[in-house]
Amino acid sequence: MPTAPETARNGQADLIEAIPEAVRDGDNRTVRRLLARFAELATITDLYALRDALDTARPPGAHG
């Protein structure tokens, strides 16, 4: 059985996958909800993982 920190890690990984998907879908309400949950759990390391996930979700040629 996973320990509490390990369970939180798994939840963060799920969020890091879900946020770019919601961004691609243009689902602003879900993006806000997921970011709020991410903010409750995130560490500095998680921010880098989220940045990388969002970079791969960005369509080619998109800036911003």
N, C-alpha and C positions, 0 to 999 in steps of 0.2 A: 504494500500500500504506500503511495507517495506521501512524503512529509508535506507540511503546510507550505514551506517555501517552494518545493518542487511543484505542488499543485498550482501555486500562483504563477510560476514560470510557464506552465502549460497554458494557463488562461491568457497570459500575455502573448504567447506565441499565436494563439487563436485570434486575439485582437489584432495583432500585427498583420495577420492574413486577411481579416475581415475588413479592416479600415480601407485599404486600397481597393478592394472589391466594391465597397459602398461608394467610394469616390468615382470609380469607373462607371458605376450605375447611375451616378448623379443623384443619389438618395441622401440629400442633405440632412434630413431628420435622423437617419440612421448614423451618418458620419458623426453628427454632434453627440449622439448617445454613446457611440463606441469610443469617441475621444474622451468623453467624461469618465467612462469606466477605465480607459487606459491611464488617464491622469491619476486615478486613485491607486494604481498598481505600479506605475512605471518607475524605472530607475534610469540613470543617465545612459547606461548601455542600451536599454530598450529604445531610447530616442534614436540612436544610430540605426538600429534594426528597422524602426519605422521609416526613417528617412530613406534607407535603401529599398524598402518595399514600395514606397511611394514613387521612387525614381523608376523602378521597373514597371510600375503601373501607368506611367505617363506615356501618352502616345508619341511616336517619333515626331520631332519638330516642335513639340509643345514646350513652351517656356512659362515660367511663373513660379 
